[in-house]
Amino acid sequence: MAKQTATKKKQSKGLSGALVILLCFILGVIIYLFVFGAPSNFIDNNPKNNPVQGNMLGTIYKGGFVVPILLTWLLSVIVLSVERWIAINRCRGKADLTKFVANVKEKLELEDIDGAKELCAKQKGSVAAVVSAGLDTYKLMSKSAPELSKEQKVATINKTIEEATALEMPTMNQNLPVIATFTALGTLTGLFGTVLGMIRSFSALAGEGGTDSAALSVGISEALVNTAFGILTGALAVISYNFFTAKIDNISYAIDEIGFSIVGVFQSKH
């Protein structure tokens, strides 16, 4: 129990999703006001005027107040994706995971538990931590606990591996639900901005005294810019979520494969 508690304390959580979103919102507002809204992007250096012809930054600025919100979602997806990349690679360990699994299984077949433990110490990461916990219990069950039957010893090894895995999984899955939320939230926010832009466009068309071309162009810009940002955010979030989910599945398969090997070797040799 004390060992599990120490393991929990040792595991440092990644970046807080809420903190990332807050910081990205601040950054998004700064980019919107001072980069997209820079006076040089507009006619007569006035952000209230139309953008200079061909100036993309000014056009994005005309997307309205939804743009910094969409920027927040987009930046959050990027930051959390980088954070997950670092965290999951740390969980995989230093060396190639496939080679590590093969080397550990080779040591197990020779019943070289100490050698397998050395491999875990060099590999580090979540997989190595789970395997090391299983090997410790393997060693304990093979040298002591004569009052336990073989089935009870096997069950003890299995339980140790399951508990160690349960401790490591939250580290790997952290912030993935936030990224998954952005797959829909980015698109919906972009759609909301698009609707606002279309409302502005139709208002310009229906205005008294003929069409207000300036208002019409602003409305169209708002609609298209928000659509583009919404689609980009949703697409990046989907790619990121599926990519890291696949990586976590590979790690889980590696843990399961070695876990089965540990149990199998114990059953065949004890």
C-alpha positions as CSV (number, residue, x, y, z in Angstrom):
1,M,0.0,0.0,0.0
2,A,2.8,2.4,0.9
3,K,4.5,1.6,-2.4
4,Q,1.3,2.3,-4.4
5,T,0.9,5.6,-2.5
6,A,4.4,6.6,-3.4
7,T,3.8,5.7,-7.0
8,K,0.7,8.0,-7.1
9,K,2.7,10.8,-5.5
10,K,5.5,10.3,-8.0
11,Q,3.2,10.6,-11.0
12,S,3.0,14.3,-11.9
13,K,-0.1,15.4,-13.7
14,G,0.2,17.1,-17.1
15,L,-1.0,20.6,-17.9
16,S,-4.4,21.5,-16.6
17,G,-6.8,21.7,-19.5
18,A,-8.7,24.7,-17.9
19,L,-5.4,26.6,-17.4
20,V,-4.4,26.0,-21.0
21,I,-7.7,27.2,-22.3
22,L,-7.5,30.4,-20.1
23,L,-3.9,31.2,-21.3
24,C,-4.9,30.5,-24.9
25,F,-7.9,32.8,-24.6
26,I,-5.6,35.6,-23.4
27,L,-3.2,34.9,-26.3
28,G,-6.0,34.7,-28.8
29,V,-7.4,38.1,-27.8
30,I,-3.9,39.6,-28.0
31,I,-3.4,38.1,-31.5
32,Y,-6.9,39.3,-32.6
33,L,-6.4,42.9,-31.4
34,F,-2.7,43.5,-32.1
35,V,-1.9,41.2,-35.1
36,F,-5.2,40.9,-37.0
37,G,-6.4,44.3,-35.9
38,A,-3.2,46.2,-36.6
39,P,-4.0,49.6,-38.2
40,S,-1.7,48.8,-41.1
41,N,-4.0,46.1,-42.2
42,F,-6.8,48.5,-43.0
43,I,-7.5,51.4,-45.4
44,D,-6.4,54.7,-43.9
45,N,-4.9,52.8,-40.9
46,N,-8.4,52.6,-39.4
47,P,-9.7,49.1,-38.3
48,K,-13.2,50.4,-38.8
49,N,-12.6,50.6,-42.5
50,N,-12.3,47.7,-44.9
51,P,-9.1,45.7,-45.0
52,V,-6.4,46.7,-47.5
53,Q,-7.0,44.7,-50.7
54,G,-5.4,41.3,-50.5
55,N,-4.6,41.7,-46.7
56,M,-5.6,38.4,-45.1
57,L,-5.0,39.5,-41.5
58,G,-7.5,42.4,-41.8
59,T,-10.0,40.1,-43.4
60,I,-9.7,37.7,-40.5
61,Y,-10.2,40.6,-38.1
62,K,-13.5,41.4,-39.7
63,G,-14.7,38.0,-38.7
64,G,-15.8,39.6,-35.5
65,F,-15.8,38.7,-31.8
66,V,-16.1,34.9,-32.6
67,V,-12.6,34.9,-34.0
68,P,-10.7,35.2,-30.7
69,I,-13.0,32.4,-29.3
70,L,-12.1,30.2,-32.2
71,L,-8.4,31.1,-31.8
72,T,-8.7,30.0,-28.2
73,W,-10.0,26.6,-29.3
74,L,-7.4,26.2,-32.0
75,L,-4.5,27.2,-29.8
76,S,-5.8,24.9,-27.0
77,V,-5.9,22.0,-29.4
78,I,-2.3,22.7,-30.5
79,V,-0.9,23.1,-27.0
80,L,-2.7,20.1,-25.6
81,S,-1.6,18.0,-28.6
82,V,2.1,18.9,-28.0
83,E,1.6,18.2,-24.2
84,R,0.1,14.8,-25.0
85,W,2.9,14.0,-27.4
86,I,5.5,14.6,-24.7
87,A,3.5,12.8,-22.0
88,I,2.7,9.7,-24.1
89,N,6.3,9.4,-25.4
90,R,7.4,9.6,-21.8
91,C,5.0,6.8,-20.9
92,R,6.4,4.6,-23.8
93,G,9.9,4.8,-22.4
94,K,13.3,5.5,-23.8
95,A,13.9,2.6,-26.2
96,D,11.6,1.1,-28.9
97,L,8.6,-0.4,-27.3
98,T,8.4,-3.5,-29.5
99,K,12.1,-4.3,-28.8
100,F,11.5,-3.8,-25.1
101,V,8.6,-6.2,-25.1
102,A,10.6,-8.8,-27.1
103,N,13.6,-8.5,-24.8
104,V,11.5,-8.8,-21.6
105,K,9.7,-11.9,-23.0
106,E,13.2,-13.4,-23.8
107,K,14.4,-12.8,-20.2
108,L,11.1,-14.3,-18.9
109,E,11.6,-17.5,-20.9
110,L,15.0,-17.9,-19.3
111,E,13.4,-17.0,-16.0
112,D,16.0,-14.2,-15.6
113,I,13.8,-11.9,-13.5
114,D,16.7,-9.7,-12.4
115,G,17.7,-9.2,-16.0
116,A,14.1,-8.3,-16.9
117,K,14.1,-5.8,-14.0
118,E,17.3,-4.2,-15.4
119,L,15.6,-3.8,-18.8
120,C,12.7,-2.0,-17.0
121,A,15.1,0.3,-15.1
122,K,16.7,1.3,-18.4
123,Q,13.4,1.7,-20.3
124,K,11.5,3.7,-17.8
125,G,8.0,5.0,-18.5
126,S,4.6,3.5,-17.8
127,V,5.1,0.2,-19.5
128,A,8.3,-0.5,-17.6
129,A,6.6,0.6,-14.3
130,V,3.8,-1.9,-14.8
131,V,6.1,-4.7,-15.9
132,S,8.4,-4.0,-13.0
133,A,5.5,-4.3,-10.5
134,G,4.5,-7.6,-12.1
135,L,8.0,-8.9,-11.9
136,D,8.3,-8.0,-8.2
137,T,5.2,-10.0,-7.4
138,Y,6.4,-12.9,-9.6
139,K,9.6,-13.0,-7.6
140,L,7.8,-12.8,-4.4
141,M,5.3,-15.5,-5.3
142,S,8.1,-17.9,-6.6
143,K,10.2,-17.6,-3.4
144,S,7.6,-17.3,-0.6
145,A,3.9,-17.6,0.2
146,P,3.9,-21.4,0.5
147,E,0.4,-21.2,2.0
148,L,-1.0,-20.0,-1.3
149,S,-2.1,-22.3,-4.1
150,K,-0.7,-21.9,-7.6
151,E,-4.0,-20.4,-8.7
152,Q,-3.9,-17.8,-5.9
153,K,-0.4,-16.9,-6.8
154,V,-1.3,-16.4,-10.4
155,A,-4.3,-14.3,-9.3
156,T,-2.0,-12.2,-7.1
157,I,0.3,-11.5,-10.1
158,N,-2.6,-10.6,-12.3
159,K,-4.0,-8.2,-9.6
160,T,-0.7,-6.5,-9.2
161,I,-0.4,-5.9,-13.0
162,E,-4.0,-4.6,-13.2
163,E,-3.5,-2.2,-10.3
164,A,-0.3,-0.9,-11.7
165,T,-1.9,-0.4,-15.1
166,A,-4.8,1.4,-13.5
167,L,-2.4,3.8,-11.9
168,E,-0.7,4.6,-15.2
169,M,-3.7,4.9,-17.5
170,P,-4.9,8.3,-16.1
171,T,-1.5,9.8,-17.0
172,M,-1.9,8.7,-20.6
173,N,-5.5,9.7,-21.0
174,Q,-5.4,13.1,-19.4
175,N,-6.6,16.0,-21.5
176,L,-7.8,13.7,-24.3
177,P,-11.5,14.3,-23.3
178,V,-10.8,18.0,-23.7
179,I,-9.3,17.5,-27.2
180,A,-12.3,15.3,-28.1
181,T,-14.7,18.1,-27.0
182,F,-13.0,20.5,-29.4
183,T,-13.9,18.2,-32.3
184,A,-17.5,19.4,-32.0
185,L,-17.1,22.6,-30.2
186,G,-14.8,24.1,-32.8
187,T,-17.2,23.3,-35.6
188,L,-20.2,24.5,-33.7
189,T,-18.5,27.8,-32.7
190,G,-17.5,28.3,-36.4
191,L,-21.1,27.7,-37.5
192,F,-22.3,30.2,-34.9
193,G,-20.0,32.8,-36.3
194,T,-21.0,31.9,-39.8
195,V,-24.7,32.5,-39.0
196,L,-23.9,35.9,-37.5
197,G,-22.0,36.8,-40.6
198,M,-24.9,35.8,-42.8
199,I,-27.3,37.8,-40.7
200,R,-25.1,40.8,-41.2
201,S,-25.0,40.1,-45.0
202,F,-28.7,39.8,-45.3
203,S,-29.2,43.0,-43.2
204,A,-27.0,44.8,-45.7
205,L,-29.0,43.5,-48.6
206,A,-32.2,44.5,-47.0
207,G,-31.0,48.0,-46.0
208,E,-32.9,51.1,-47.0
209,G,-31.5,53.1,-50.0
210,G,-29.8,50.1,-51.7
211,T,-27.2,47.6,-50.8
212,D,-24.5,48.6,-48.3
213,S,-21.5,47.1,-50.0
214,A,-19.2,47.7,-47.0
215,A,-21.6,46.0,-44.6
216,L,-22.2,43.2,-47.0
217,S,-18.4,42.5,-47.4
218,V,-18.0,42.6,-43.6
219,G,-20.8,40.1,-43.2
220,I,-19.4,37.8,-45.8
221,S,-15.9,38.0,-44.3
222,E,-17.3,37.2,-40.9
223,A,-19.1,34.1,-42.2
224,L,-16.2,32.7,-44.2
225,V,-13.5,33.4,-41.7
226,N,-15.4,31.7,-38.9
227,T,-16.3,28.8,-41.1
228,A,-12.6,28.3,-41.9
229,F,-11.4,28.5,-38.3
230,G,-14.2,26.2,-37.1
231,I,-13.4,23.5,-39.7
232,L,-9.6,23.8,-39.0
233,T,-10.1,23.5,-35.3
234,G,-12.4,20.5,-35.6
235,A,-10.2,18.7,-38.1
236,L,-7.0,19.2,-36.0
237,A,-8.9,18.0,-32.8
238,V,-10.1,14.8,-34.6
239,I,-6.7,14.0,-36.0
240,S,-5.0,14.6,-32.6
241,Y,-7.5,12.6,-30.6
242,N,-7.4,9.6,-32.9
243,F,-3.6,9.7,-33.2
244,F,-3.1,9.7,-29.4
245,T,-5.8,7.1,-28.8
246,A,-4.0,4.8,-31.2
247,K,-0.7,5.4,-29.4
248,I,-2.4,4.6,-26.0
249,D,-3.9,1.4,-27.5
250,N,-0.4,0.3,-28.6
251,I,0.9,0.9,-25.1
252,S,-2.0,-1.0,-23.6
253,Y,-1.4,-3.9,-26.0
254,A,2.3,-4.0,-24.9
255,I,1.3,-4.1,-21.3
256,D,-1.2,-6.9,-21.9
257,E,1.3,-8.9,-23.9
258,I,4.0,-8.8,-21.2
259,G,1.4,-9.4,-18.5
260,F,0.2,-12.6,-20.2
261,S,3.8,-13.7,-20.6
262,I,4.6,-13.1,-16.9
263,V,1.6,-15.2,-15.9
264,G,2.2,-17.8,-18.6
265,V,5.8,-18.3,-17.5
266,F,4.9,-18.6,-13.9
267,Q,2.2,-21.2,-14.6
268,S,4.6,-23.3,-16.7
269,K,7.6,-23.1,-14.4
270,H,6.1,-23.2,-10.9
